[in-house]
Amino acid sequence: ISAVIGLLAAIAVGLLVRPIYETEIKLFPADKNDTGAISGSLGLLGDLSGIVGLGENSAKLKNEALEVLKSRSFLEKFITEMDVADLLVDDRGVFFGGGGNGGAALPDAYQKLADMVQVREDRRTGVITVSLSWVDPQQAADWLNELVSRLNAEMRRRAIDVSDRNLSYLRQQIEKA
């Protein structure tokens, strides 16, 4: 009789527990000897790029990118634009955005996604591993690829903004001279 109870318990657990899949992406650091396309394209002015802020410290940029990835605004924008609030459920299986009130659900959906995304760094190699755990392996891979793509676009936009400001400053200084 205990074998039957054990078998029934195992079947119940198998039917009730959803598997969680983890997908990960490895991000490799840029070459430390590479001064970047902007400072390299300035020719002789490339040596001055660090003075005026064009040659950003790679550790600073890496930390900024990781903070952006973990930020509430970045993840909430992802949730909203990808329309995934309804898919992010709490432990009881209650849909956060059910019934069309996605606005009220956004903080809960953010917290769920923030818990699903993990970032680890190998201090020796500098390789950063970003992982996402979810019940659907294909969806987890799609979401993680999209998050990294959006992160790259955001960091590119920020670098262009900084470069534009610095070039504007250099132009002003040239006009003064």
C-alpha positions in Angstrom: 0.0 0.0 0.0 2.9 2.4 0.7 4.2 1.7 -2.8 0.9 2.8 -4.3 0.9 5.9 -2.2 4.4 6.7 -3.2 3.6 6.1 -6.9 0.6 8.4 -6.7 2.6 11.1 -4.9 5.3 10.9 -7.6 2.7 11.2 -10.4 1.1 14.1 -8.6 4.4 15.9 -8.2 5.3 15.2 -11.8 2.0 16.7 -13.0 2.0 19.7 -10.7 5.6 20.9 -10.9 6.6 22.7 -14.0 10.2 22.3 -15.1 12.3 25.5 -15.2 14.8 25.9 -18.0 17.8 28.2 -17.9 19.4 29.8 -20.9 22.6 31.8 -20.8 24.6 34.1 -22.9 28.3 34.8 -22.4 29.5 38.3 -22.9 33.2 38.7 -23.6 35.2 41.9 -22.8 36.5 44.1 -25.5 40.2 44.0 -26.2 41.9 46.1 -23.6 44.4 47.4 -26.2 41.6 48.6 -28.4 41.1 52.3 -27.8 37.8 52.3 -29.7 36.6 53.4 -33.1 36.0 56.9 -32.0 39.4 57.7 -30.6 41.1 55.7 -33.4 39.3 57.7 -36.1 40.5 60.9 -34.6 44.1 60.2 -35.7 46.5 62.3 -33.7 43.7 63.6 -31.5 43.1 60.0 -30.4 45.8 60.4 -27.7 43.8 63.3 -26.3 40.6 61.3 -26.2 41.1 60.2 -22.6 41.5 63.8 -21.5 38.2 65.0 -22.9 36.4 61.8 -22.0 36.2 60.0 -25.4 38.3 57.1 -24.3 36.0 55.6 -21.6 37.3 53.2 -19.1 36.2 49.7 -20.1 35.5 48.7 -16.5 33.3 51.7 -16.0 31.4 50.9 -19.2 31.0 47.3 -18.2 29.6 48.3 -14.8 27.3 50.8 -16.4 26.0 48.2 -18.8 25.3 45.7 -16.0 23.5 48.4 -14.0 21.4 49.2 -17.0 20.5 45.5 -17.5 19.4 45.3 -13.9 17.6 48.6 -13.8 13.9 48.9 -13.2 13.3 51.3 -16.2 15.1 48.9 -18.6 13.3 45.8 -17.5 9.9 47.6 -17.3 10.4 48.9 -20.8 11.2 45.4 -22.0 8.0 44.0 -20.3 5.8 46.7 -21.7 7.2 46.7 -25.3 7.3 42.9 -25.5 3.9 42.6 -23.8 5.0 39.8 -21.4 3.4 41.0 -18.1 0.6 38.4 -18.6 3.1 35.6 -18.9 5.0 36.5 -15.7 3.1 34.6 -13.0 3.6 34.5 -9.3 4.1 31.3 -7.3 0.4 30.6 -7.0 -0.1 30.7 -10.8 -2.0 34.0 -10.7 -1.4 36.1 -13.8 -0.1 39.5 -12.9 -1.6 41.3 -15.9 -4.8 39.3 -16.3 -8.0 41.1 -17.2 -6.2 43.8 -19.1 -5.0 45.8 -16.1 -1.3 45.5 -17.1 -0.4 48.9 -15.6 -1.1 47.8 -12.1 0.8 44.6 -12.7 4.1 46.2 -13.9 5.9 46.4 -10.5 5.1 42.7 -9.9 6.1 41.7 -13.4 9.3 43.7 -13.1 10.2 41.9 -9.8 9.5 38.5 -11.4 11.7 39.3 -14.4 14.4 40.7 -12.2 14.5 37.5 -10.2 14.6 35.4 -13.4 17.7 37.3 -14.8 21.0 36.5 -13.2 24.4 38.0 -13.9 27.7 36.4 -13.0 31.2 37.6 -13.8 34.4 35.5 -13.9 36.8 37.9 -12.4 39.8 36.1 -13.8 38.7 36.2 -17.5 36.3 39.1 -17.4 33.6 36.9 -19.1 30.1 37.9 -18.0 27.4 35.2 -18.0 23.8 36.5 -18.2 21.1 33.8 -17.6 17.4 33.7 -17.6 15.3 30.9 -16.1 11.8 30.3 -17.4 9.3 27.5 -18.0 9.6 27.6 -21.8 13.2 27.1 -23.1 12.6 28.8 -26.5 10.9 31.8 -24.9 13.7 32.1 -22.3 16.2 32.1 -25.2 14.2 34.6 -27.2 13.8 36.9 -24.2 17.5 36.8 -23.2 18.6 37.4 -26.8 16.2 40.4 -27.0 17.4 41.7 -23.6 21.0 41.6 -24.7 20.2 43.2 -28.1 18.3 46.0 -26.3 21.2 46.4 -23.9 23.7 46.7 -26.8 21.5 49.3 -28.5 21.1 51.3 -25.3 24.8 51.3 -24.6 25.5 52.3 -28.2 23.0 55.2 -27.9 24.7 56.4 -24.7 28.2 56.2 -26.2 27.0 58.2 -29.2 25.5 60.8 -26.9 28.7 61.1 -24.9 30.7 61.3 -28.1 28.4 64.0 -29.5 28.8 66.1 -26.4 32.6 65.7 -26.4 32.9 66.6 -30.1 30.7 69.6 -29.5 33.0 70.7 -26.7 36.1 70.2 -28.9 34.5 72.3 -31.6 33.8 75.1 -29.1 37.4 75.0 -28.0 38.6 75.1 -31.6 36.4 78.2 -32.3 37.8 79.9 -29.2 41.4 79.3 -30.3 
